[in-house]
Amino acid sequence: MRVAVLVVILTVRDGELQVMLIHRSGEPHQGMWALPGGLLRPDESLAEAAARKLFEETGVHDVFLEQLYTFSGLGGEQSVAVAHFALVDSKRVRLRDEPVWEPRWFPVSGLPDLAFDNASVLDNAILRLRNKLEYTNVAYSLMPHEFTVSDLQSVYESIFGRAFDKRNFRRRMVSQGIIKPTGRTHAGGAHRPAELFEFTSRQPMTL
């Protein structure tokens, strides 16, 4: 039985949750878009394969990456695909220069038809992400090292698809110990300088 590894690579760009897709140049599903992935090598673990694929596609490795689910039959009856999902700051990403695959970001709100029933894999990843944001600090992987609370709130709103009360959001983030002030500010045009924050840890942490 063939074992493949898929990686759902998510980011927030232009105020929207987006996913990286590649363009299939051969059969099956030639011409359709799909999640990046490949076969598991004999000498590597599932985690190593997922980290390898993530680095090949984005050039980053020190980000949040977690096994999501095992799917059977996505590429045929005798196939198993172990999906992972990763969160990346798109400003750090260098998409692979591969004209055949044409790696590209797509808003999850307006996706093309996906090969291999990848839409269900993506739905699982988005649900897992939203759940994890309720009890972990994994948003660190989507953010630069310093940011304003408004920047962080915008990322949360993009992922959940709804607005949050600004005062309550700030109180919640600080009280949960997710973020802390840096003591520095960011000048934002005509408005008074905004306080800059950082994550208390840039490693996965359960609240």
C-alpha positions in Angstrom: 0.0 0.0 0.0 1.3 3.4 -0.9 1.6 6.0 1.8 1.5 9.7 0.9 2.1 12.8 3.0 0.0 15.9 2.4 0.7 19.3 3.9 -2.0 21.9 4.3 0.0 25.2 4.4 -2.1 28.0 5.7 -1.4 31.8 6.1 -3.2 35.1 6.4 -2.7 37.4 3.5 -4.6 40.6 2.5 -7.0 40.0 5.4 -8.0 36.5 4.3 -7.1 33.0 5.4 -5.3 31.5 2.4 -3.9 28.1 1.5 -1.1 27.1 -0.8 -2.0 24.9 -3.8 0.0 23.4 -6.6 -1.2 22.8 -10.2 -1.2 19.2 -11.4 0.6 18.8 -14.7 0.0 15.1 -15.1 -2.7 12.4 -14.6 -4.6 11.7 -12.6 -6.5 15.0 -12.3 -4.3 16.8 -14.8 -4.9 20.6 -14.8 -6.6 20.6 -11.4 -5.3 22.3 -8.2 -4.2 20.2 -5.2 -2.5 20.3 -1.8 1.3 19.7 -1.9 2.4 16.3 -1.0 4.4 13.2 -2.0 5.2 9.6 -1.2 6.7 8.7 2.1 10.4 7.7 1.6 11.6 4.4 3.1 14.1 6.1 5.4 11.9 8.8 6.9 9.2 9.2 9.5 5.8 10.9 8.7 6.9 14.0 10.7 10.2 14.1 8.7 8.4 13.8 5.4 5.9 16.6 6.3 8.8 18.9 7.4 10.6 18.1 4.1 7.6 18.9 2.0 6.9 22.1 3.9 10.5 23.3 3.4 10.5 22.3 -0.3 7.4 24.4 -0.9 8.1 27.4 1.4 11.7 27.5 2.4 10.7 27.7 6.1 11.0 25.0 8.8 10.7 26.7 12.3 6.9 27.0 12.2 3.9 25.2 13.6 3.4 21.8 11.9 1.1 19.1 13.2 -0.3 15.8 12.0 -4.0 16.3 11.1 -5.6 13.1 10.1 -5.1 9.9 8.0 -7.3 9.6 4.9 -7.8 6.5 2.8 -8.7 6.4 -0.9 -7.8 9.9 -1.8 -5.5 8.7 -4.6 -7.2 5.3 -5.2 -8.5 2.4 -3.2 -5.0 1.2 -2.2 -3.7 4.5 -1.0 -3.3 6.2 2.4 -2.6 9.9 2.8 -1.4 11.2 6.2 -2.3 14.9 6.2 -0.5 17.6 8.3 -1.1 21.2 8.5 1.3 24.1 8.9 0.9 27.8 9.8 3.3 30.3 8.1 3.9 34.0 7.9 3.6 34.6 4.2 6.2 37.4 4.4 8.8 34.8 5.3 7.8 32.3 2.6 9.6 31.8 -0.6 7.3 29.7 -2.9 9.2 27.1 -4.8 10.2 28.3 -8.3 8.5 25.4 -10.2 6.7 26.5 -13.4 5.1 23.1 -13.8 3.5 23.1 -10.4 2.8 26.8 -10.3 2.6 27.0 -6.4 0.1 29.8 -5.5 -1.9 31.2 -2.6 -5.7 30.9 -2.7 -8.2 32.4 -0.3 -10.1 29.6 1.3 -13.3 31.5 0.6 -12.8 31.2 -3.2 -11.1 28.0 -4.1 -11.0 26.2 -7.5 -12.2 22.6 -7.6 -9.5 20.5 -5.9 -8.1 17.1 -6.9 -8.3 13.9 -4.7 -11.1 15.2 -2.5 -8.6 17.6 -1.0 -11.4 20.0 -0.1 -12.4 17.7 2.8 -8.7 17.6 4.0 -8.7 21.4 3.9 -12.0 21.6 5.8 -10.5 19.4 8.5 -7.5 21.6 8.8 -9.5 24.8 9.1 -11.7 23.3 11.8 -8.6 22.0 13.7 -7.0 25.5 13.4 -10.1 27.3 14.8 -10.3 24.8 17.7 -6.6 25.2 18.5 -6.8 29.0 18.6 -9.3 28.6 21.5 -6.8 26.8 23.8 -3.3 27.3 22.4 -0.9 30.0 21.2 -0.3 28.6 17.7 -1.1 32.0 16.1 2.5 32.8 16.8 3.4 31.0 13.6 1.4 33.4 11.5 2.8 36.6 13.0 6.1 38.5 12.9 8.1 38.7 16.1 6.6 42.1 17.0 3.0 43.2 16.3 0.1 45.3 17.6 -2.9 43.8 19.2 -4.9 45.1 16.2 -2.7 43.1 13.9 -3.2 39.9 15.9 -7.0 40.5 16.1 -7.1 40.9 12.3 -5.5 37.5 11.9 -8.0 35.9 14.3 -10.9 37.6 12.5 -9.6 36.3 9.1 -9.5 32.8 10.4 -12.9 32.8 12.2 -14.6 34.9 9.6 -16.2 37.3 12.1 -15.4 40.4 14.0 -14.2 40.5 17.7 -14.8 43.2 20.2 -11.4 45.0 20.4 -11.4 45.6 24.2 -12.4 42.0 25.0 -9.9 40.5 22.6 -7.0 42.5 24.1 -8.0 41.5 27.6 -8.3 37.9 26.7 -4.9 37.6 25.0 -3.1 39.4 27.8 -4.9 37.5 30.6 -4.2 34.1 29.0 -0.5 34.9 29.0 -0.2 34.4 25.2 1.3 37.8 24.5 3.3 40.4 26.5 4.3 44.1 25.7 7.8 44.7 24.3 8.1 48.2 25.7 8.3 49.6 22.2 5.7 51.3 20.0 4.9 51.5 16.3 4.1 54.9 14.7 0.9 54.6 12.6 0.3 57.7 10.6 -1.7 60.5 12.3 -2.7 58.2 15.2 -0.8 57.9 18.4 1.9 55.2 18.4 0.5 51.7 19.0 2.0 49.5 21.7 4.0 46.5 20.3 3.6 43.0 21.7 5.3 39.7 21.3 4.3 36.1 22.1 5.5 34.8 25.4 6.6 31.7 23.7 7.1 30.9 20.0 6.7 27.2 20.6 3.3 25.5 20.9 1.8 26.1 24.3 -1.5 24.9 25.7 -3.4 27.4 27.8 
